[in-house]
Amino acid sequence: MRPRSLLCAALLAAGRPVARRELERLLDVSADAVAREVRSLDAALQEAELGLVVEEVAGGYRLVVDPSLVTSLAGMLSPAPLPNLSNAALETLALVAYHQPVTRGELEAARGASCSSTLETLQERELIKVVGRKDVVGKPLLYATTERFLLEFGLRSLDDLPAIDDQPTEFLRG
């Protein structure tokens, strides 16, 4: 079986982004060869005008509908899987994304409001998770974003977050 066929089948069958290391093992090739095969598959899909592209997201690759066709397919596509988030939830999620790992106390200091129920909601929706405890008195929980966060917001990694003002937030110093 040709590597491109196996790669295409794997990306279609997985239903999730497939990490480069998984593809290295599956195809029994190097990381550079995986990158070449991904580019080759994407070029072949575009040349054949099949309406699919390979997307790099959440640290892996997946097959998706060509973005230029989404508007035409809007009536057929199911609504976005992520229910609307409140402004408080979006603000909290942004703080976690940009300053992770971060404690509830640090988030509340930055927001000026309690956020325990918001943190629960974000955890239930699998957008954030507990990643440990801070080594201070009380050992508060540390929160960080998840792979689902990257998927829902179409990010390859946290490096793809838009730049924000470089002035550090007071509560995160030290």
N, C-alpha and C positions, 0 to 999 in steps of 0.2 A: 504494500500500500504506500502511495506517495505521501510524504510528510504534509503537503498542503491539504490533501483529503482528510487525513487524520486530524490535523489542526482544525479544520472547518467543522468536522463532525464533533470534536471535543467542545469547541466553543458553543455550538448549537445545543448539544446534549446537556451541558453543565447547567445552563440556566442561571449562571452567576459568573462574575469575573473569574477567570482562571489565572492563577499566579504564574509568573514566568518560570519559577522553579518546577511547578507541576508540569508545565509544557516541556521543559528540558528533559524531565524523566520520561514523560510519555513518548516524546519523539526521539529520545536518546541522542540529543544534540546539545551543543553549548548554548550559552545565553545569547551570544552573537548570532548563532544560527536560528534561534527562536525569533529574534528580532527581524532577521531577513525573511523568515517564513511568514511572519505576521504581515510585513510590508507586502510581500508577494501575494498573499491571500487577499489583502485589502485591495491591491491594484487589480487583481483578477476579478473580484466582485464588482468593482467600479467599471471595468472594461466590459464586463458582460451585462452591465446595467440591470442587476438583479434586485436593486433596492435595498441592499444590505451593506453595511460597513463594519469594519472591526474598530471598536472603541477601546481605548486604554482608560480604565477607570478603577479606582479603589485598589491600586497595586496589581491589577491583572488586565486581561483582555476579555471582551465579550462581543458577540454579534448583536447588532442593533439595526433598526430600520434607519435608512439614510435620512438624516435630518431634513433634507429638502423635500421629503415625501410626507412628513408628519402632518402638515396642514391638510393635505389631501385625504389623509386617513383619519382625521380627527373624529369623524362620526363613528368609526369602527373601534377606536382605541378606548380602553376602559379609563375611567378617571384616574388621576394620579393616586398612587397607593398611600401617599402620606396625607392624612387629614390636615386641614389648616391648623397652624399653630398660632396661639395668641401672641400678641406683641411681647408680653413678658417671657413667654417660652422662647421666642426667636432671639430676644435680647440675651437671655441666659445661655442659650445654645451658642450664640456668637462669642460670648465671653469665654465659655468653655473651649470653643474651637481655637480661639486666638491665644489663650493663656494656659492651656492644659499642660500638666495636670493641675487642677485647681480645687480648693475646698469649698464647701457650702458657705462657710464664714467669709471667705474671700469674695465669693460671688455676691453675697448679701451686702457686704461692705461696698462693693462697686455699684450695685443696683440701688442700694438704700431701701431695700424691701426684702421680706422673707421670700425664699425661693424653694423651700422644701417640697411643696406640692408640685412645683414646676419641674424640679429635678426628678420626682417620681414619674411624672408624665413623660419626660424625655427618655427616662430609662425604659418605661413600658413600651415606648415606640422604638426602642433599640437605637436611639440616636446618640446616647451617651452611656457610659458604663463606669463602674468603680474599678480603678486600676491600682489601688493600694491605699496606704495611710501615710499621712505626712508625719515626719519625725519631729513632732512638737508635743507639748503638753496636751493631753486628751486624744492624741493620735486621730485627728479627723480624717474622714474618707477623702480620697482624691478622685476627681472625675475627669474623664477624657472622652473624646468622640469615638465613634465606632466605625467599622467598615460600612455599615448601612448609612451613616451620615454622609460618607463620601459618595456612595451610590445615589442617594436621594438628591444630592446637590450637584451631581455630575463632575466630581473632582477626582483626579488621578491620585492626588495625595494632598496633605495639608499645605504643601508648598504652592498649590494652585489657589489658595484663598486670596482674595483681593487684598492689596496692601492697605494698611490703615495708618493713621498718624503714628509716627515713630516715638512720640512722647510716652514714656512708660506710665501705666496706671499706678497711682500711689499705693493701692492695696497690694500690688504684686511685687513691690520692691522688697529686697532682702531676703 
